[in-house]
Amino acid sequence: MADLLTIHPRETVDWVHKLIASVPSFKTLGMTARLEAFEASLKEAPVSFDQMLGIVETHYTDQDLITINPDVEPFGVNNSPSSPYVKIGGQQYYAGIRDWWTRNSYRLTVTTTERKIRLALEFIRRRQLERIEAHPKYGPALREWRAQIDTVGIIAKPQVPPTWRITDLPVASYLPRDRMRVQIYLDERARASRKDKPDREWVRHIHQEIMASDPDAIIISNKADEYGITPKHPEWAEHFQVRALAAYDPAVRGEFAYPEPFDRL
């Protein structure tokens, strides 16, 4: 997600904007003069000099300020008042769209199964189109092109900045049964433990069932530390995950092949 968006707390961006406003001609200053201005306020700085420059170069405006609303996109199974994802409701952040792809001359294709990534791309596409339509040069050309399509059909598209194109690949159409090399099982126990429901089966029970049937099975799942799997360096722990590669049914083993439509992307 960080490759698509920049996200900073409102308090941090407000501090940077205040610093810019307090220094005459800040935007035209060289790097040395900017560093001197930053160091003069270093005691109050909530960010490093490099982070400050990143916020400056993002050019946040009031339109980029958003208020977190957990109701828009529920997160997983824990949406109780104590959830850390619910607690941040009401907090404000500046979020900007990275435009690095507009400076490239090649076509870029992204495939993902993550819903939130898709939603982010759809939002970016809408924002791109809004800015193109508001542009004094590209806006009229795009509107004229759309009007001509309505009357005479498809014609050459005008030269406008690139935008994302979102395409769905339905599983039923692009993953036919004869191309599936791995059998997929859905198990309702694939969930986190609950302190208020100690008797409820959860992902650990699946782990125990697999290992009882095949002691040599490889388990990959999240919460690796719960299985006594710890990295060499403690700071790596949050990046360790565990998910099931082998299970009690041999039918799930084998080579996975992407269906042919993916090869054409």
C-alpha positions as CSV (number, residue, x, y, z in Angstrom):
1,M,0.0,0.0,0.0
2,A,2.9,2.3,0.7
3,D,3.9,2.1,-2.9
4,L,0.5,3.6,-3.9
5,L,-0.2,6.1,-1.1
6,T,1.6,8.5,1.3
7,I,-0.1,8.7,4.8
8,H,0.9,11.0,7.6
9,P,-0.9,12.1,10.8
10,R,-2.6,15.5,10.6
11,E,-0.5,16.8,13.5
12,T,2.7,16.0,11.7
13,V,1.6,17.6,8.4
14,D,0.3,20.7,10.2
15,W,3.7,21.1,11.9
16,V,5.5,20.9,8.6
17,H,3.1,23.4,7.0
18,K,3.6,25.8,9.9
19,L,7.3,25.5,9.5
20,I,7.1,26.3,5.8
21,A,4.8,29.4,6.5
22,S,7.3,30.7,9.1
23,V,10.3,30.7,6.8
24,P,10.3,33.3,4.0
25,S,10.5,31.8,0.5
26,F,10.9,28.3,1.9
27,K,9.9,26.6,-1.4
28,T,12.8,28.3,-3.2
29,L,15.4,27.7,-0.6
30,G,18.3,25.4,-1.3
31,M,18.9,22.2,0.7
32,T,21.3,23.8,3.2
33,A,19.0,26.7,4.0
34,R,16.1,24.2,4.5
35,L,18.2,22.2,6.9
36,E,19.1,25.3,8.9
37,A,15.4,26.2,9.1
38,F,14.6,22.7,10.3
39,E,17.4,22.6,12.9
40,A,16.2,25.9,14.3
41,S,12.9,24.1,15.2
42,L,14.5,20.7,15.9
43,K,13.3,20.4,19.5
44,E,9.7,20.6,18.4
45,A,10.1,18.5,15.3
46,P,7.9,15.3,15.2
47,V,9.8,14.0,12.2
48,S,13.3,13.8,10.8
49,F,14.6,16.2,8.2
50,D,14.2,13.6,5.4
51,Q,10.7,12.9,6.5
52,M,9.9,16.6,6.5
53,L,11.2,16.9,3.0
54,G,9.0,14.0,2.0
55,I,5.9,15.7,3.3
56,V,6.9,19.0,1.6
57,E,7.3,17.2,-1.7
58,T,3.9,15.5,-1.3
59,H,2.1,18.9,-1.5
60,Y,-0.8,18.0,0.7
61,T,-3.9,20.1,0.4
62,D,-7.2,20.2,2.5
63,Q,-8.7,17.8,0.0
64,D,-6.2,15.1,1.1
65,L,-7.3,15.3,4.8
66,I,-9.4,12.3,5.8
67,T,-11.1,11.2,9.0
68,I,-10.8,7.5,9.9
69,N,-14.2,5.8,9.9
70,P,-14.0,2.1,10.8
71,D,-17.6,1.5,9.7
72,V,-16.6,2.0,6.1
73,E,-14.5,-1.2,6.0
74,P,-14.8,-3.6,8.9
75,F,-11.6,-5.3,9.8
76,G,-11.5,-9.1,10.3
77,V,-13.4,-10.6,13.2
78,N,-12.6,-8.1,15.9
79,N,-14.7,-5.0,15.5
80,S,-15.5,-4.6,19.2
81,P,-15.0,-1.2,20.9
82,S,-11.7,-2.6,22.3
83,S,-10.3,-3.4,18.8
84,P,-7.3,-1.2,17.9
85,Y,-8.8,-0.8,14.5
86,V,-12.0,0.7,16.0
87,K,-10.2,2.8,18.5
88,I,-8.6,4.9,15.8
89,G,-12.0,6.1,14.6
90,G,-12.1,9.9,14.4
91,Q,-8.4,10.3,14.0
92,Q,-7.3,12.4,11.0
93,Y,-4.6,11.7,8.4
94,Y,-3.4,13.3,5.2
95,A,-3.3,10.7,2.4
96,G,-1.8,11.5,-1.0
97,I,-1.5,9.5,-4.2
98,R,2.0,8.7,-5.4
99,D,2.4,9.6,-9.0
100,W,5.6,7.7,-9.9
101,W,3.8,5.6,-12.6
102,T,2.8,8.8,-14.5
103,R,6.5,9.4,-15.1
104,N,7.1,6.0,-16.7
105,S,6.7,5.2,-20.3
106,Y,5.8,1.5,-19.9
107,R,2.6,-0.3,-19.0
108,L,2.4,-1.5,-15.5
109,T,0.1,-4.4,-14.5
110,V,-0.7,-5.3,-10.8
111,T,-2.5,-8.4,-9.9
112,T,-3.8,-8.9,-6.4
113,T,-6.3,-10.9,-4.4
114,E,-6.5,-8.3,-1.6
115,R,-9.7,-6.3,-1.6
116,K,-8.3,-3.3,0.1
117,I,-5.6,-2.9,-2.5
118,R,-8.3,-3.0,-5.2
119,L,-10.3,-0.4,-3.3
120,A,-7.2,1.8,-3.1
121,L,-6.6,1.6,-6.8
122,E,-10.3,2.4,-7.6
123,F,-10.0,5.5,-5.4
124,I,-6.8,6.5,-7.1
125,R,-8.4,6.1,-10.5
126,R,-11.4,8.2,-9.5
127,R,-9.1,10.9,-8.2
128,Q,-7.0,10.8,-11.4
129,L,-10.1,11.2,-13.6
130,E,-11.3,14.1,-11.4
131,R,-8.0,15.9,-11.8
132,I,-7.8,15.3,-15.6
133,E,-11.4,16.6,-16.0
134,A,-10.5,19.7,-14.0
135,H,-7.4,20.4,-16.0
136,P,-7.7,23.4,-18.4
137,K,-6.1,21.4,-21.3
138,Y,-7.0,17.8,-20.8
139,G,-10.5,18.3,-19.4
140,P,-12.1,19.8,-22.5
141,A,-10.3,17.3,-24.8
142,L,-11.6,14.4,-22.7
143,R,-15.2,15.7,-22.5
144,E,-15.2,16.3,-26.3
145,W,-13.9,12.7,-26.9
146,R,-16.7,11.3,-24.7
147,A,-19.3,13.3,-26.6
148,Q,-18.0,12.0,-29.9
149,I,-18.1,8.4,-28.7
150,D,-21.8,8.8,-27.8
151,T,-22.6,10.0,-31.4
152,V,-20.2,8.3,-33.8
153,G,-18.7,5.4,-31.8
154,I,-15.2,4.7,-30.6
155,I,-12.5,7.0,-32.0
156,A,-8.8,7.6,-31.1
157,K,-8.5,8.7,-27.4
158,P,-6.9,12.1,-26.8
159,Q,-3.5,12.3,-25.2
160,V,-4.2,12.6,-21.5
161,P,-2.2,11.5,-18.4
162,P,-2.5,7.7,-17.8
163,T,-4.9,6.3,-15.3
164,W,-5.4,2.9,-13.7
165,R,-7.7,0.4,-15.4
166,I,-9.4,-2.0,-13.0
167,T,-10.3,-5.5,-14.3
168,D,-12.0,-8.3,-12.5
169,L,-10.9,-11.9,-13.0
170,P,-13.8,-13.9,-11.6
171,V,-12.6,-17.1,-10.0
172,A,-15.3,-19.2,-11.6
173,S,-14.2,-18.1,-15.1
174,Y,-10.5,-18.0,-14.7
175,L,-9.8,-21.0,-12.4
176,P,-11.5,-23.9,-14.1
177,R,-11.6,-27.2,-12.2
178,D,-9.2,-29.0,-14.6
179,R,-6.5,-26.3,-14.1
180,M,-6.6,-26.5,-10.3
181,R,-3.6,-28.5,-9.1
182,V,-4.2,-27.9,-5.4
183,Q,-7.4,-28.7,-3.6
184,I,-8.6,-25.9,-1.4
185,Y,-10.4,-26.5,1.9
186,L,-12.3,-23.9,3.9
187,D,-12.3,-24.5,7.7
188,E,-14.3,-22.4,10.0
189,R,-11.7,-23.1,12.7
190,A,-9.2,-20.9,10.8
191,R,-9.7,-18.1,13.2
192,A,-8.1,-16.5,16.2
193,S,-8.6,-17.6,19.8
194,R,-11.1,-15.8,22.0
195,K,-10.5,-15.2,25.7
196,D,-14.2,-15.0,26.3
197,K,-14.8,-18.3,24.5
198,P,-12.0,-20.7,25.8
199,D,-13.8,-23.8,24.5
200,R,-14.1,-22.5,20.9
201,E,-11.9,-24.3,18.4
202,W,-9.4,-22.2,16.5
203,V,-6.4,-22.4,14.2
204,R,-4.3,-24.2,16.8
205,H,-6.7,-27.2,16.6
206,I,-6.1,-27.4,12.9
207,H,-2.3,-27.3,13.5
208,Q,-2.6,-30.1,16.1
209,E,-4.8,-32.2,13.7
210,I,-2.3,-31.9,10.9
211,M,0.7,-32.7,13.0
212,A,-1.0,-35.7,14.5
213,S,-1.6,-37.1,11.1
214,D,1.7,-36.1,9.5
215,P,4.6,-35.3,11.9
216,D,6.7,-34.1,9.0
217,A,4.0,-31.6,7.7
218,I,5.1,-28.0,7.1
219,I,2.8,-25.5,8.7
220,I,2.7,-21.8,7.6
221,S,0.3,-19.6,9.5
222,N,0.2,-16.3,11.3
223,K,0.9,-16.2,15.1
224,A,4.1,-18.3,14.6
225,D,5.2,-17.5,18.1
226,E,2.3,-19.4,19.5
227,Y,3.9,-22.6,18.1
228,G,7.3,-21.8,19.6
229,I,8.6,-20.6,16.3
230,T,10.9,-17.6,17.0
231,P,13.3,-15.8,14.7
232,K,17.0,-15.4,15.3
233,H,16.5,-11.7,15.9
234,P,13.5,-10.8,18.1
235,E,12.7,-7.7,16.0
236,W,11.8,-10.0,13.1
237,A,9.0,-11.7,15.1
238,E,6.2,-9.6,13.7
239,H,7.2,-10.6,10.2
240,F,7.1,-14.4,10.8
241,Q,4.0,-16.1,9.6
242,V,2.8,-19.7,9.4
243,R,0.4,-21.1,6.7
244,A,-0.6,-24.7,5.9
245,L,1.5,-26.1,3.1
246,A,0.8,-29.8,3.9
247,A,-2.2,-31.3,5.5
248,Y,-3.7,-34.7,6.4
249,D,-5.2,-35.2,3.0
250,P,-2.5,-35.9,0.3
251,A,-4.8,-34.5,-2.3
252,V,-3.9,-31.0,-1.3
253,R,-0.2,-31.5,-2.2
254,G,1.0,-30.9,-5.7
255,E,2.0,-28.2,-8.2
256,F,-0.1,-25.0,-8.5
257,A,-0.4,-23.6,-12.0
258,Y,-1.9,-20.2,-12.8
259,P,-4.6,-20.4,-15.4
260,E,-3.9,-19.3,-18.9
261,P,-5.5,-15.8,-18.7
262,F,-3.0,-14.7,-16.1
263,D,-0.2,-15.5,-18.6
264,R,-1.6,-12.9,-21.0
265,L,-1.3,-10.0,-18.4
